[in-house]
Amino acid sequence: MRYYSYEEFVNDTNKLIDKVKSFHPDAIVAIARGGLTLAHAISEGLNIREVQTLRTELYDEDTKRSSITIHNSTTLKDIQKVLVVDDIADSGDTLKAVMETLECENVNIEFQSATLFYKPSSIYRPHFWINEATEWINFFWERDFK
């Protein structure tokens, strides 16, 4: 298990902001809960006020469920490009399901995804990512506030 500190988060988020600038998103959709902190930081860095969330459930603590549940919906009126943000593409199940759902519900919008970590074994590869993960990541927001 690898601990991921706030200092690493700041450095990596700034790198990710530089990468996603070329996409010119109009809005950000955060996948709750893992993508919330990152989405907020990216929205500040890109000066995007249109931030929405989708809540998903795939893990109970560190145990993976047999299927994913997506709660809520988005309202993306007059939006052309959306950046979907999560902390990690681990199995890829969450990002794949969210991207497919959003693209199906919003056929005239271009969606791209961004994560801090990507595992090569993931079934979904984000458009933008910073670190390759080879072990479980324990993010500062998961540990430092308990």
VONU-744281 format. One record per atom (N, C-alpha, C): residue number from 1; atom name; residue in one letter; x, z, y. Coordinates in Angstrom, 1 decimal, always signed. Layout:
VONU-744281
- k,a,r,xx,zz,yy
- NUM,CA,A,X,Z,Y
...
This chain:
VONU-744281
- k,a,r,xx,zz,yy
- 1,N,M,+0.9,+0.0,-1.2
- 1,CA,M,+0.0,+0.0,+0.0
- 1,C,M,+0.9,+0.0,+1.2
- 2,N,R,+0.6,-0.8,+2.2
- 2,CA,R,+1.3,-1.0,+3.4
- 2,C,R,+0.5,-0.5,+4.6
- 3,N,Y,+1.1,+0.4,+5.4
- 3,CA,Y,+0.5,+0.9,+6.6
- 3,C,Y,+0.8,-0.1,+7.7
- 4,N,Y,-0.3,-0.4,+8.4
- 4,CA,Y,-0.2,-1.4,+9.6
- 4,C,Y,-0.5,-0.6,+10.9
- 5,N,S,+0.6,-0.5,+11.7
- 5,CA,S,+0.5,+0.4,+12.9
- 5,C,S,-0.1,-0.3,+14.1
- 6,N,Y,-0.5,+0.5,+15.0
- 6,CA,Y,-1.0,-0.1,+16.3
- 6,C,Y,+0.0,-1.0,+17.0
- 7,N,E,+1.3,-0.6,+17.0
- 7,CA,E,+2.3,-1.4,+17.6
- 7,C,E,+2.4,-2.8,+17.0
- 8,N,E,+2.3,-2.8,+15.6
- 8,CA,E,+2.3,-4.1,+14.9
- 8,C,E,+1.1,-4.9,+15.3
- 9,N,F,+0.0,-4.3,+15.4
- 9,CA,F,-1.3,-4.9,+15.8
- 9,C,F,-1.2,-5.6,+17.1
- 10,N,V,-0.6,-4.9,+18.1
- 10,CA,V,-0.5,-5.4,+19.5
- 10,C,V,+0.4,-6.7,+19.4
- 11,N,N,+1.5,-6.6,+18.8
- 11,CA,N,+2.4,-7.7,+18.7
- 11,C,N,+1.8,-8.9,+18.0
- 12,N,D,+1.2,-8.7,+16.8
- 12,CA,D,+0.6,-9.7,+16.1
- 12,C,D,-0.6,-10.3,+16.7
- 13,N,T,-1.4,-9.5,+17.4
- 13,CA,T,-2.6,-10.0,+18.1
- 13,C,T,-2.2,-10.9,+19.2
- 14,N,N,-1.1,-10.6,+20.0
- 14,CA,N,-0.7,-11.5,+21.0
- 14,C,N,-0.2,-12.8,+20.4
- 15,N,K,+0.5,-12.8,+19.3
- 15,CA,K,+0.9,-14.0,+18.6
- 15,C,K,-0.4,-14.8,+18.2
- 16,N,L,-1.4,-14.1,+17.7
- 16,CA,L,-2.6,-14.8,+17.3
- 16,C,L,-3.3,-15.4,+18.4
- 17,N,I,-3.4,-14.7,+19.6
- 17,CA,I,-4.0,-15.2,+20.8
- 17,C,I,-3.3,-16.5,+21.2
- 18,N,D,-2.0,-16.5,+21.1
- 18,CA,D,-1.3,-17.8,+21.5
- 18,C,D,-1.6,-18.9,+20.6
- 19,N,K,-1.8,-18.6,+19.3
- 19,CA,K,-2.2,-19.7,+18.3
- 19,C,K,-3.6,-20.2,+18.6
- 20,N,V,-4.6,-19.3,+18.8
- 20,CA,V,-6.0,-19.8,+18.9
- 20,C,V,-6.3,-20.4,+20.2
- 21,N,K,-5.5,-20.2,+21.2
- 21,CA,K,-5.7,-20.8,+22.6
- 21,C,K,-6.0,-22.3,+22.5
- 22,N,S,-5.3,-23.0,+21.6
- 22,CA,S,-5.5,-24.5,+21.5
- 22,C,S,-6.9,-24.9,+21.0
- 23,N,F,-7.6,-24.0,+20.4
- 23,CA,F,-9.0,-24.2,+19.9
- 23,C,F,-10.0,-24.2,+21.0
- 24,N,H,-9.7,-23.4,+22.1
- 24,CA,H,-10.6,-23.2,+23.2
- 24,C,H,-12.0,-22.7,+22.8
- 25,N,P,-12.1,-21.6,+22.1
- 25,CA,P,-13.4,-21.1,+21.7
- 25,C,P,-14.3,-20.7,+22.9
- 26,N,D,-15.6,-20.9,+22.8
- 26,CA,D,-16.5,-20.4,+23.8
- 26,C,D,-17.0,-19.0,+23.4
- 27,N,A,-16.9,-18.7,+22.2
- 27,CA,A,-17.5,-17.4,+21.7
- 27,C,A,-16.6,-16.9,+20.5
- 28,N,I,-16.8,-15.6,+20.2
- 28,CA,I,-16.1,-15.0,+19.1
- 28,C,I,-17.2,-14.3,+18.2
- 29,N,V,-17.1,-14.5,+16.9
- 29,CA,V,-18.0,-13.7,+16.0
- 29,C,V,-17.0,-12.9,+15.2
- 30,N,A,-17.2,-11.6,+15.3
- 30,CA,A,-16.4,-10.6,+14.6
- 30,C,A,-17.1,-10.2,+13.3
- 31,N,I,-16.4,-10.2,+12.2
- 31,CA,I,-16.9,-9.7,+10.9
- 31,C,I,-16.7,-8.2,+10.9
- 32,N,A,-17.8,-7.5,+10.9
- 32,CA,A,-17.8,-6.0,+10.9
- 32,C,A,-17.6,-5.5,+9.5
- 33,N,R,-16.7,-4.5,+9.4
- 33,CA,R,-16.1,-3.8,+10.4
- 33,C,R,-14.6,-4.2,+10.6
- 34,N,G,-14.0,-4.8,+9.7
- 34,CA,G,-12.6,-5.1,+9.8
- 34,C,G,-12.2,-6.0,+11.0
- 35,N,G,-13.1,-6.9,+11.4
- 35,CA,G,-12.7,-7.8,+12.5
- 35,C,G,-13.1,-7.3,+13.9
- 36,N,L,-13.7,-6.1,+14.0
- 36,CA,L,-14.2,-5.7,+15.3
- 36,C,L,-13.0,-5.4,+16.3
- 37,N,T,-12.0,-4.6,+15.8
- 37,CA,T,-10.9,-4.3,+16.7
- 37,C,T,-10.2,-5.5,+17.2
- 38,N,L,-9.9,-6.4,+16.2
- 38,CA,L,-9.2,-7.7,+16.5
- 38,C,L,-10.0,-8.6,+17.4
- 39,N,A,-11.3,-8.7,+17.2
- 39,CA,A,-12.1,-9.5,+18.0
- 39,C,A,-12.2,-9.1,+19.4
- 40,N,H,-12.3,-7.8,+19.6
- 40,CA,H,-12.3,-7.2,+21.0
- 40,C,H,-11.0,-7.5,+21.7
- 41,N,A,-9.8,-7.3,+21.0
- 41,CA,A,-8.5,-7.6,+21.6
- 41,C,A,-8.4,-9.1,+21.9
- 42,N,I,-8.8,-10.0,+21.0
- 42,CA,I,-8.7,-11.4,+21.3
- 42,C,I,-9.6,-11.8,+22.5
- 43,N,S,-10.8,-11.2,+22.5
- 43,CA,S,-11.7,-11.5,+23.6
- 43,C,S,-11.1,-11.1,+25.0
- 44,N,E,-10.4,-10.0,+25.0
- 44,CA,E,-9.7,-9.6,+26.2
- 44,C,E,-8.6,-10.6,+26.6
- 45,N,G,-7.8,-11.0,+25.6
- 45,CA,G,-6.7,-11.9,+25.8
- 45,C,G,-7.1,-13.3,+26.2
- 46,N,L,-8.3,-13.8,+25.7
- 46,CA,L,-8.8,-15.1,+26.1
- 46,C,L,-9.8,-15.1,+27.1
- 47,N,N,-10.2,-13.9,+27.6
- 47,CA,N,-11.2,-13.7,+28.6
- 47,C,N,-12.6,-14.3,+28.2
- 48,N,I,-13.0,-14.0,+26.9
- 48,CA,I,-14.2,-14.5,+26.4
- 48,C,I,-15.2,-13.3,+26.3
- 49,N,R,-16.3,-13.4,+27.0
- 49,CA,R,-17.3,-12.3,+27.0
- 49,C,R,-18.3,-12.5,+26.0
- 50,N,E,-18.5,-13.7,+25.4
- 50,CA,E,-19.5,-13.9,+24.4
- 50,C,E,-18.9,-13.5,+23.0
- 51,N,V,-19.2,-12.2,+22.6
- 51,CA,V,-18.7,-11.7,+21.4
- 51,C,V,-19.9,-11.2,+20.6
- 52,N,Q,-20.0,-11.7,+19.4
- 52,CA,Q,-21.1,-11.2,+18.5
- 52,C,Q,-20.6,-10.7,+17.2
- 53,N,T,-21.4,-10.1,+16.4
- 53,CA,T,-20.9,-9.5,+15.1
- 53,C,T,-21.9,-9.9,+14.0
- 54,N,L,-21.3,-10.0,+12.8
- 54,CA,L,-22.0,-10.1,+11.6
- 54,C,L,-21.4,-8.9,+10.7
- 55,N,R,-22.3,-8.2,+10.1
- 55,CA,R,-21.9,-7.1,+9.2
- 55,C,R,-21.9,-7.6,+7.8
- 56,N,T,-20.8,-7.4,+7.1
- 56,CA,T,-20.8,-7.8,+5.7
- 56,C,T,-20.5,-6.6,+4.8
- 57,N,E,-20.8,-6.7,+3.6
- 57,CA,E,-20.5,-5.6,+2.6
- 57,C,E,-20.0,-6.3,+1.3
- 58,N,L,-18.7,-6.1,+1.1
- 58,CA,L,-18.1,-6.6,-0.2
- 58,C,L,-17.3,-5.5,-0.9
- 59,N,Y,-16.8,-4.5,-0.1
- 59,CA,Y,-16.0,-3.4,-0.6
- 59,C,Y,-16.7,-2.1,-0.4
- 60,N,D,-16.6,-1.2,-1.3
- 60,CA,D,-16.9,+0.2,-1.2
- 60,C,D,-15.5,+0.9,-1.3
- 61,N,E,-15.0,+1.4,-0.1
- 61,CA,E,-13.7,+1.9,+0.0
- 61,C,E,-12.7,+0.8,-0.5
- 62,N,D,-12.0,+0.9,-1.6
- 62,CA,D,-11.1,-0.1,-2.1
- 62,C,D,-11.7,-0.8,-3.3
- 63,N,T,-12.9,-0.6,-3.7
- 63,CA,T,-13.6,-1.2,-4.8
- 63,C,T,-14.4,-2.4,-4.4
- 64,N,K,-14.1,-3.5,-5.0
- 64,CA,K,-14.9,-4.7,-4.7
- 64,C,K,-16.2,-4.8,-5.4
- 65,N,R,-17.3,-5.1,-4.7
- 65,CA,R,-18.6,-5.3,-5.3
- 65,C,R,-18.7,-6.6,-6.0
- 66,N,S,-19.7,-6.8,-6.7
- 66,CA,S,-19.9,-8.1,-7.5
- 66,C,S,-20.4,-9.2,-6.6
- 67,N,S,-21.0,-8.9,-5.5
- 67,CA,S,-21.5,-10.0,-4.5
- 67,C,S,-21.4,-9.4,-3.1
- 68,N,I,-21.4,-10.4,-2.2
- 68,CA,I,-21.3,-10.1,-0.8
- 68,C,I,-22.7,-10.1,-0.2
- 69,N,T,-22.9,-9.2,+0.8
- 69,CA,T,-24.2,-9.1,+1.6
- 69,C,T,-23.8,-9.4,+3.0
- 70,N,I,-24.5,-10.3,+3.7
- 70,CA,I,-24.3,-10.5,+5.1
- 70,C,I,-25.6,-10.0,+5.8
- 71,N,H,-25.4,-9.1,+6.8
- 71,CA,H,-26.4,-8.6,+7.6
- 71,C,H,-26.4,-9.2,+9.0
- 72,N,N,-27.5,-9.1,+9.7
- 72,CA,N,-27.6,-9.6,+11.1
- 72,C,N,-27.6,-11.1,+11.1
- 73,N,S,-27.7,-11.6,+12.3
- 73,CA,S,-27.6,-13.1,+12.6
- 73,C,S,-27.0,-13.2,+13.9
- 74,N,T,-26.6,-14.4,+14.2
- 74,CA,T,-26.0,-14.7,+15.5
- 74,C,T,-26.9,-15.6,+16.4
- 75,N,T,-26.8,-15.5,+17.7
- 75,CA,T,-27.5,-16.3,+18.6
- 75,C,T,-26.5,-17.1,+19.4
- 76,N,L,-26.2,-18.3,+19.0
- 76,CA,L,-25.1,-19.1,+19.6
- 76,C,L,-25.7,-20.3,+20.4
- 77,N,K,-26.6,-20.0,+21.3
- 77,CA,K,-27.2,-21.0,+22.1
- 77,C,K,-26.2,-21.5,+23.2
- 78,N,D,-26.1,-22.9,+23.3
- 78,CA,D,-25.2,-23.5,+24.3
- 78,C,D,-23.8,-23.2,+24.0
- 79,N,I,-23.4,-23.0,+22.8
- 79,CA,I,-22.0,-22.7,+22.4
- 79,C,I,-21.6,-23.9,+21.6
- 80,N,Q,-20.3,-24.4,+21.9
- 80,CA,Q,-19.8,-25.5,+21.1
- 80,C,Q,-18.7,-25.1,+20.1
- 81,N,K,-17.9,-24.1,+20.4
- 81,CA,K,-16.8,-23.7,+19.6
- 81,C,K,-16.8,-22.2,+19.4
- 82,N,V,-16.7,-21.7,+18.1
- 82,CA,V,-16.8,-20.3,+17.8
- 82,C,V,-15.6,-19.9,+17.0
- 83,N,L,-14.9,-18.9,+17.3
- 83,CA,L,-13.8,-18.3,+16.6
- 83,C,L,-14.4,-17.1,+15.8
- 84,N,V,-14.3,-17.2,+14.4
- 84,CA,V,-14.7,-16.2,+13.5
- 84,C,V,-13.5,-15.3,+13.2
- 85,N,V,-13.6,-14.0,+13.4
- 85,CA,V,-12.5,-13.1,+13.3
- 85,C,V,-12.7,-12.0,+12.3
- 86,N,D,-11.7,-11.8,+11.4
- 86,CA,D,-11.6,-10.7,+10.5
- 86,C,D,-10.2,-10.2,+10.4
- 87,N,D,-10.0,-9.0,+9.8
- 87,CA,D,-8.7,-8.5,+9.7
- 87,C,D,-7.8,-9.2,+8.7
- 88,N,I,-8.4,-9.5,+7.5
- 88,CA,I,-7.6,-10.1,+6.4
- 88,C,I,-8.5,-11.1,+5.6
- 89,N,A,-7.8,-12.1,+5.1
- 89,CA,A,-8.4,-13.0,+4.1
- 89,C,A,-7.8,-12.5,+2.8
- 90,N,D,-8.4,-11.5,+2.2
- 90,CA,D,-7.9,-10.9,+1.0
- 90,C,D,-8.3,-11.8,-0.2
- 91,N,S,-9.5,-11.6,-0.8
- 91,CA,S,-10.0,-12.5,-1.8
- 91,C,S,-10.5,-13.8,-1.2
- 92,N,G,-10.9,-13.7,+0.1
- 92,CA,G,-11.4,-14.9,+0.8
- 92,C,G,-12.9,-15.0,+0.7
- 93,N,D,-13.5,-14.1,-0.2
- 93,CA,D,-15.0,-14.2,-0.4
- 93,C,D,-15.8,-14.0,+0.9
- 94,N,T,-15.4,-13.0,+1.7
- 94,CA,T,-16.1,-12.7,+2.9
- 94,C,T,-16.0,-13.8,+3.9
- 95,N,L,-14.8,-14.3,+4.2
- 95,CA,L,-14.7,-15.4,+5.2
- 95,C,L,-15.4,-16.7,+4.7
- 96,N,K,-15.2,-17.0,+3.4
- 96,CA,K,-15.9,-18.2,+2.9
- 96,C,K,-17.4,-18.1,+3.1
- 97,N,A,-18.0,-17.0,+2.7
- 97,CA,A,-19.4,-16.8,+2.8
- 97,C,A,-19.9,-16.8,+4.2
- 98,N,V,-19.2,-16.2,+5.1
- 98,CA,V,-19.6,-16.1,+6.5
- 98,C,V,-19.4,-17.5,+7.2
- 99,N,M,-18.4,-18.2,+6.9
- 99,CA,M,-18.2,-19.5,+7.5
- 99,C,M,-19.2,-20.5,+7.0
- 100,N,E,-19.5,-20.5,+5.7
- 100,CA,E,-20.6,-21.3,+5.1
- 100,C,E,-21.9,-21.0,+5.7
- 101,N,T,-22.2,-19.8,+5.9
- 101,CA,T,-23.5,-19.3,+6.5
- 101,C,T,-23.6,-19.8,+7.9
- 102,N,L,-22.6,-19.5,+8.7
- 102,CA,L,-22.6,-19.9,+10.1
- 102,C,L,-22.7,-21.5,+10.3
- 103,N,E,-21.9,-22.2,+9.5
- 103,CA,E,-21.9,-23.6,+9.6
- 103,C,E,-23.3,-24.2,+9.2
- 104,N,C,-23.9,-23.6,+8.2
- 104,CA,C,-25.2,-24.1,+7.7
- 104,C,C,-26.3,-23.8,+8.8
- 105,N,E,-26.2,-22.7,+9.4
- 105,CA,E,-27.2,-22.3,+10.4
- 105,C,E,-27.0,-23.0,+11.8
- 106,N,N,-25.8,-23.5,+12.0
- 106,CA,N,-25.4,-24.0,+13.3
- 106,C,N,-24.7,-25.3,+13.2
- 107,N,V,-25.3,-26.4,+12.8
- 107,CA,V,-24.7,-27.6,+12.4
- 107,C,V,-23.9,-28.3,+13.6
- 108,N,N,-24.3,-28.0,+14.8
- 108,CA,N,-23.7,-28.7,+15.9
- 108,C,N,-22.6,-27.9,+16.6
- 109,N,I,-22.1,-26.8,+15.9
- 109,CA,I,-21.1,-25.9,+16.5
- 109,C,I,-19.8,-26.1,+15.6
- 110,N,E,-18.7,-26.1,+16.2
- 110,CA,E,-17.4,-26.1,+15.5
- 110,C,E,-16.9,-24.7,+15.3
- 111,N,F,-16.7,-24.3,+14.0
- 111,CA,F,-16.2,-22.9,+13.7
- 111,C,F,-14.8,-23.0,+13.2
- 112,N,Q,-14.0,-22.1,+13.7
- 112,CA,Q,-12.6,-21.9,+13.1
- 112,C,Q,-12.5,-20.4,+12.9
- 113,N,S,-11.5,-20.0,+12.0
- 113,CA,S,-11.4,-18.6,+11.7
- 113,C,S,-10.0,-18.1,+12.0
- 114,N,A,-9.9,-16.8,+12.2
- 114,CA,A,-8.6,-16.2,+12.5
- 114,C,A,-8.5,-14.8,+11.9
- 115,N,T,-7.3,-14.5,+11.3
- 115,CA,T,-7.1,-13.2,+10.7
- 115,C,T,-5.7,-12.8,+11.0
- 116,N,L,-5.4,-11.5,+10.9
- 116,CA,L,-4.1,-11.0,+11.0
- 116,C,L,-3.3,-11.2,+9.7
- 117,N,F,-4.0,-11.1,+8.6
- 117,CA,F,-3.3,-11.2,+7.3
- 117,C,F,-4.0,-12.3,+6.4
- 118,N,Y,-3.3,-12.9,+5.6
- 118,CA,Y,-3.8,-13.9,+4.6
- 118,C,Y,-3.0,-13.7,+3.3
- 119,N,K,-3.8,-13.6,+2.2
- 119,CA,K,-3.2,-13.5,+0.9
- 119,C,K,-3.2,-14.9,+0.3
- 120,N,P,-2.1,-15.4,-0.2
- 120,CA,P,-2.1,-16.8,-0.8
- 120,C,P,-3.1,-17.0,-1.9
- 121,N,S,-3.5,-15.9,-2.6
- 121,CA,S,-4.5,-16.0,-3.7
- 121,C,S,-5.9,-16.1,-3.2
- 122,N,S,-6.1,-16.0,-1.9
- 122,CA,S,-7.4,-16.1,-1.3
- 122,C,S,-8.1,-17.4,-1.5
- 123,N,I,-9.4,-17.4,-1.8
- 123,CA,I,-10.1,-18.7,-2.0
- 123,C,I,-10.4,-19.4,-0.7
- 124,N,Y,-10.2,-18.7,+0.4
- 124,CA,Y,-10.4,-19.3,+1.8
- 124,C,Y,-9.2,-19.0,+2.6
- 125,N,R,-8.7,-20.1,+3.2
- 125,CA,R,-7.5,-20.0,+4.1
- 125,C,R,-8.0,-20.1,+5.5
- 126,N,P,-7.7,-19.1,+6.3
- 126,CA,P,-8.2,-19.1,+7.7
- 126,C,P,-7.4,-20.2,+8.5
- 127,N,H,-8.0,-20.7,+9.5
- 127,CA,H,-7.4,-21.7,+10.4
- 127,C,H,-6.2,-21.1,+11.1
- 128,N,F,-6.3,-19.9,+11.5
- 128,CA,F,-5.2,-19.2,+12.2
- 128,C,F,-4.9,-17.8,+11.5
- 129,N,W,-3.7,-17.5,+11.2
- 129,CA,W,-3.3,-16.2,+10.7
- 129,C,W,-1.8,-15.9,+11.0
- 130,N,I,-1.4,-14.7,+10.9
- 130,CA,I,-0.1,-14.3,+11.3
- 130,C,I,+0.8,-13.8,+10.1
- 131,N,N,+0.3,-12.9,+9.3
- 131,CA,N,+1.1,-12.4,+8.2
- 131,C,N,+0.6,-12.7,+6.8
- 132,N,E,+1.5,-12.9,+5.9
- 132,CA,E,+1.1,-13.1,+4.5
- 132,C,E,+1.1,-11.7,+3.9
- 133,N,A,+0.0,-11.4,+3.2
- 133,CA,A,-0.1,-10.1,+2.5
- 133,C,A,+0.2,-10.2,+1.0
- 134,N,T,+0.9,-9.3,+0.5
- 134,CA,T,+1.2,-9.2,-0.9
- 134,C,T,+0.8,-7.9,-1.5
- 135,N,E,+0.2,-7.0,-0.7
- 135,CA,E,-0.3,-5.7,-1.2
- 135,C,E,-1.5,-5.3,-0.3
- 136,N,W,-2.1,-4.2,-0.7
- 136,CA,W,-3.2,-3.7,+0.1
- 136,C,W,-2.7,-3.2,+1.5
- 137,N,I,-3.4,-3.6,+2.5
- 137,CA,I,-3.1,-3.2,+3.9
- 137,C,I,-3.9,-2.1,+4.3
- 138,N,N,-3.3,-1.0,+4.8
- 138,CA,N,-4.0,+0.2,+5.3
- 138,C,N,-3.8,+0.1,+6.9
- 139,N,F,-4.9,-0.4,+7.5
- 139,CA,F,-4.8,-0.6,+9.0
- 139,C,F,-4.9,+0.7,+9.7
- 140,N,F,-4.3,+0.8,+10.9
- 140,CA,F,-4.3,+2.0,+11.7
- 140,C,F,-5.7,+2.5,+11.9
- 141,N,W,-6.7,+1.6,+12.1
- 141,CA,W,-8.0,+2.0,+12.4
- 141,C,W,-8.7,+2.6,+11.2
- 142,N,E,-8.2,+2.4,+10.0
- 142,CA,E,-8.7,+2.9,+8.8
- 142,C,E,-8.1,+4.3,+8.5
- 143,N,R,-7.0,+4.6,+9.1
- 143,CA,R,-6.3,+5.9,+8.7
- 143,C,R,-6.1,+6.8,+9.9
- 144,N,D,-5.8,+6.3,+11.1
- 144,CA,D,-5.4,+7.2,+12.1
- 144,C,D,-6.6,+8.0,+12.8
- 145,N,F,-7.8,+7.7,+12.4
- 145,CA,F,-8.9,+8.4,+13.1
- 145,C,F,-9.7,+9.3,+12.1
- 146,N,K,-9.1,+9.6,+11.0
- 146,CA,K,-9.7,+10.5,+10.0
- 146,C,K,-9.1,+11.8,+10.0
